[in-house]
Amino acid sequence: MANENQQQQQINPSFFYNIIGEKEVQISALSQQYALAVQENQMLQEKLNQAEENLQKENNKSKQHKKGGKR
């Protein structure tokens, strides 16, 4: 009987291979999502930097007009 119980408690290795395969697919998908998020973040950072530069330029022009002076 003890031998019979041991055989029933053993799990088929393919069960673990299937889980590992699923996790690999999930990790791959998450890696791709992360790469896209990093790319989007860089693009948004560049847009923000450009917008801040434009705002600074406009601010400087506004100050010059108020003073009535030119560079």
C-alpha positions in Angstrom: 0.0 0.0 0.0 2.8 2.4 0.8 4.2 1.9 -2.7 0.8 2.6 -4.2 0.5 5.9 -2.3 3.9 7.0 -3.4 3.0 6.4 -7.1 -0.2 8.4 -6.7 1.6 11.3 -5.1 4.1 11.7 -7.8 3.3 14.4 -10.3 3.9 14.1 -13.9 7.0 16.3 -14.9 5.1 17.7 -17.9 2.9 19.5 -15.4 6.0 21.5 -14.3 7.2 22.0 -17.9 3.9 23.4 -18.8 3.9 25.9 -15.9 7.5 26.9 -16.8 6.5 27.4 -20.4 3.6 29.6 -19.4 5.8 31.7 -17.1 8.4 32.1 -19.9 5.7 33.4 -22.2 4.5 35.8 -19.5 8.0 37.0 -18.8 8.6 37.6 -22.5 5.4 39.6 -22.8 6.3 41.6 -19.8 9.7 42.3 -21.2 8.2 43.6 -24.4 5.8 45.8 -22.5 8.6 47.1 -20.4 10.7 47.9 -23.5 7.8 49.8 -25.1 7.1 51.7 -21.9 10.8 52.8 -21.7 10.6 53.9 -25.3 7.4 55.8 -24.7 8.9 57.4 -21.6 12.0 58.6 -23.5 9.8 60.1 -26.2 7.6 61.9 -23.7 10.7 63.1 -21.8 12.0 64.6 -25.1 8.6 66.3 -25.8 8.6 67.7 -22.3 12.1 69.0 -22.6 11.2 70.6 -25.9 8.1 72.2 -24.5 10.1 73.5 -21.5 12.7 75.0 -23.9 9.9 76.6 -26.0 8.2 78.0 -22.8 11.5 79.4 -21.6 12.1 81.1 -25.0 8.6 82.6 -24.9 9.2 83.8 -21.4 12.5 85.4 -22.4 10.8 87.2 -25.3 8.0 88.4 -23.1 10.5 89.9 -20.6 12.4 91.6 -23.4 9.2 93.2 -24.8 8.3 94.4 -21.3 11.7 96.0 -20.8 11.5 97.5 -24.3 15.0 96.3 -25.0 16.6 94.1 -27.6 19.5 91.8 -27.3 
